[in-house]
Amino acid sequence: MRRFLDRLYAASGALAAVCLASIGALMLAQAFGREAGVLIRGADDIVSWLCAASAFLALGHTFRKGELVRVGLWLEMLGARARRVAEIFALGLTALFASYMAWAVAKFVYLSWAFEEVAQGLIQIPIWIPQMSLVFGTLIFLAAVLDELVAVLRGRKPAYQVAEEERRAAGDFSETV
């Protein structure tokens, strides 16, 4: 199970990176196309969908790597026992919010599908298709939060803390800048 989850987080992060690279490539193609008199129809629609996909698909990966904004400075001031309690509380609360977010986004996309909603821009496709990246991203983020909560409940350090300690040991203090 551990290997599957790690691969899921890595694949999600890689897919988010592909979305970002695609945004850059599409924007460059638009810029060069303008100079050459070539119009890329619907590029703005595609860029907006890729932007949302890159943000949501990256959530689980960045959370596990300790790259999301957290209350680490506050937690570091606590003793080991108090830190564990605070970590469980924070992860439990985050799991509740992530669960609600996943439910709300899934319901939103389901309604788009049920009402056969079509994209408003130049590309006329069912809007639930690009919206599915939001559902996948929130579900992967929820899995990552629950994964960390279980780890802390079992007495292990969360992956984001381990990643942060490894960065500091390597002399990388960039997250504190």
Backbone hydrogen bonds, N-H to C=O, Kabsch-Sander energy under -0.5 kcal/mol:
donor,donor_aa,acceptor,acceptor_aa,energy
5,L,1,M,-2.6
6,D,2,R,-2.5
7,R,3,R,-2.3
8,L,4,F,-2.4
9,Y,5,L,-2.7
10,A,6,D,-2.3
11,A,7,R,-2.9
12,S,8,L,-2.4
13,G,9,Y,-2.3
14,A,10,A,-2.6
15,L,11,A,-2.6
16,A,12,S,-2.1
17,A,13,G,-2.0
18,V,14,A,-2.2
19,C,15,L,-2.1
20,L,16,A,-2.1
21,A,17,A,-2.6
22,S,18,V,-2.5
23,I,19,C,-2.0
24,G,20,L,-2.2
25,A,21,A,-2.6
26,L,22,S,-2.7
27,M,23,I,-2.5
28,L,24,G,-2.3
29,A,25,A,-2.4
30,Q,26,L,-2.1
31,A,27,M,-2.2
32,F,28,L,-2.8
33,G,29,A,-2.4
34,R,30,Q,-2.3
35,E,31,A,-1.4
36,A,32,F,-1.7
37,G,33,G,-0.7
37,G,34,R,-0.7
38,V,33,G,-3.4
41,R,39,L,-1.0
43,A,40,I,-1.4
46,I,42,G,-2.4
47,V,43,A,-2.8
48,S,44,D,-2.1
49,W,45,D,-2.2
50,L,46,I,-2.6
51,C,47,V,-2.4
52,A,48,S,-2.0
53,A,49,W,-2.3
54,S,50,L,-2.8
55,A,51,C,-1.9
56,F,52,A,-2.3
57,L,53,A,-2.8
58,A,54,S,-1.0
59,L,56,F,-1.0
62,T,58,A,-2.7
63,F,59,L,-2.2
64,R,60,G,-2.1
65,K,61,H,-1.7
66,G,63,F,-1.2
67,E,62,T,-2.8
68,L,62,T,-0.8
75,L,71,V,-2.1
76,E,72,G,-2.5
77,M,73,L,-0.7
77,M,74,W,-0.7
78,L,75,L,-1.3
83,R,79,G,-2.8
84,R,80,A,-2.0
85,V,81,R,-2.1
86,A,82,A,-2.7
87,E,83,R,-2.9
88,I,84,R,-2.5
89,F,85,V,-2.4
90,A,86,A,-2.9
91,L,87,E,-2.9
92,G,88,I,-2.5
93,L,89,F,-2.5
94,T,90,A,-2.5
95,A,91,L,-2.4
96,L,92,G,-1.9
97,F,93,L,-2.3
98,A,94,T,-3.1
99,S,95,A,-2.3
100,Y,96,L,-2.3
101,M,97,F,-2.7
102,A,98,A,-2.7
103,W,99,S,-2.5
104,A,100,Y,-3.0
105,V,101,M,-2.7
106,A,102,A,-2.4
107,K,103,W,-2.5
108,F,104,A,-2.4
109,V,105,V,-2.5
110,Y,106,A,-2.5
111,L,107,K,-2.5
112,S,108,F,-1.8
113,W,109,V,-2.2
114,A,110,Y,-3.2
115,F,111,L,-2.5
116,E,113,W,-1.2
117,E,112,S,-2.5
119,A,125,I,-2.8
124,Q,122,L,-0.8
125,I,123,I,-1.3
127,I,117,E,-1.8
129,I,126,P,-1.5
131,Q,127,I,-1.6
132,M,128,W,-1.1
132,M,129,I,-0.8
133,S,130,P,-1.0
134,L,131,Q,-1.4
135,V,131,Q,-1.1
136,F,132,M,-2.7
137,G,133,S,-2.4
138,T,134,L,-2.4
139,L,135,V,-2.3
140,I,136,F,-2.4
141,F,137,G,-2.2
142,L,138,T,-2.5
143,A,139,L,-2.3
144,A,140,I,-2.2
145,V,141,F,-2.4
146,L,142,L,-2.7
147,D,143,A,-2.4
148,E,144,A,-2.1
149,L,145,V,-2.4
150,V,146,L,-2.5
151,A,147,D,-1.9
152,V,148,E,-2.5
153,L,149,L,-2.6
154,R,150,V,-1.8
155,G,152,V,-1.6
156,R,151,A,-2.6
161,Q,158,P,-0.6
162,V,158,P,-2.0
163,A,159,A,-2.8
164,E,160,Y,-1.8
165,E,161,Q,-2.5
166,E,162,V,-2.3
167,R,163,A,-2.0
168,R,164,E,-2.3
169,A,165,E,-2.5
170,A,166,E,-1.6
171,G,168,R,-1.4
172,D,167,R,-3.0
173,F,171,G,-0.8
176,T,173,F,-1.4
177,V,174,S,-1.2
